[in-house]
């Protein structure tokens, strides 16, 4: 199972890096990236919280190295990925993974981005400055991931891969 998870993580990283230069919304020094939130929820549900965090971190590193991301991607994507994976692991409810991503990225990650914006970018903004744009992006991406996961529940080979109990209790 570990090899399969590593391969899927690598595929999601590739998807995140490729789409990072194509699908984004510039907001000040940040680039809002809804595909990252789709990836966060999908990896949280399919692979677990730690693989989800590793995936988000790796995408952020590569995108920053290529100049298609910002340092604000680290707290936003990683906190959301972890909270989505943690809530799903504890409950096995896709909707709670979505809520975890939205709260983790849209609120906690946005607040965690404030010191980075202030110290590293010299931005003089309010602490809640990133909450609205981060929330809008994560809501859009998380809803899309929810639709994808709910659609996959009806696909027998996918459910077999997920295990005999499927994704939900």
Residue pairs with C-beta under 8 A, 6 or more apart in sequence:
5 47
5 48
5 51
8 43
8 46
8 47
8 51
9 43
9 47
9 51
9 54
9 55
9 58
12 39
12 42
12 43
12 55
12 59
13 55
13 58
13 59
13 62
15 35
15 39
16 33
16 35
16 36
16 39
16 55
16 59
16 63
17 59
17 62
17 63
17 66
17 68
19 33
19 35
20 31
20 33
20 35
20 36
20 59
20 63
20 66
20 68
20 69
21 66
21 68
23 33
23 34
23 35
24 31
24 32
24 33
24 68
25 31
25 32
25 33
25 34
25 133
25 137
26 32
27 130
27 133
28 117
28 123
28 125
28 129
29 70
29 72
29 117
29 121
29 123
30 70
30 72
30 73
30 113
30 117
30 130
30 133
30 134
31 68
31 69
31 70
31 73
32 133
32 134
32 136
32 137
33 69
33 73
33 137
34 137
34 138
34 140
34 141
34 144
35 141
36 56
36 59
36 73
36 77
36 137
36 141
37 80
37 101
37 105
37 137
37 138
37 140
37 141
37 142
37 145
38 141
38 142
38 144
38 145
38 148
39 55
39 56
39 59
39 145
40 52
40 55
40 56
40 77
40 80
40 81
40 84
40 101
40 105
40 141
40 142
40 145
41 84
41 97
41 98
41 101
41 141
41 142
41 145
41 146
41 149
42 145
42 148
42 149
43 51
43 52
43 55
43 56
43 81
43 85
44 52
44 81
44 84
44 85
44 88
44 97
44 100
44 101
45 84
45 85
45 88
45 94
45 97
45 145
45 149
45 167
46 162
47 55
47 85
48 85
48 89
49 81
49 82
49 84
49 85
49 86
49 88
49 89
50 85
51 85
52 81
52 82
52 84
52 85
53 78
53 81
53 82
53 85
55 81
56 77
56 78
56 80
56 81
57 74
57 77
57 78
59 69
59 73
59 77
60 69
60 73
60 74
60 77
60 78
63 69
63 73
64 70
64 71
64 73
71 116
71 120
71 121
72 113
72 116
72 117
72 130
74 116
75 109
75 112
75 113
75 116
76 105
76 109
76 110
76 112
76 113
76 130
76 134
77 105
77 109
78 109
79 104
79 105
79 108
79 109
79 112
80 100
80 101
80 102
80 103
80 104
80 105
80 106
80 108
80 109
80 138
81 101
81 104
82 104
83 100
83 101
83 103
83 104
83 108
84 97
84 98
84 100
84 101
84 104
85 97
85 100
86 100
87 93
87 96
87 97
87 99
87 100
88 94
88 96
88 97
88 100
91 169
92 165
92 167
92 168
92 169
93 168
93 169
94 146
94 149
94 150
94 167
94 168
95 146
98 142
98 143
98 145
98 146
101 138
101 141
101 142
101 145
102 135
102 138
102 139
102 142
105 134
105 135
105 137
105 138
106 131
106 134
106 135
106 138
106 139
107 131
107 134
107 135
109 134
110 128
110 130
110 131
110 133
110 134
110 135
111 127
111 128
111 130
111 131
113 130
113 134
114 125
114 127
114 129
114 130
117 123
117 125
117 129
117 130
118 124
118 125
123 129
149 167
152 158
152 159
153 159
153 166
153 167
153 168
159 166
159 167
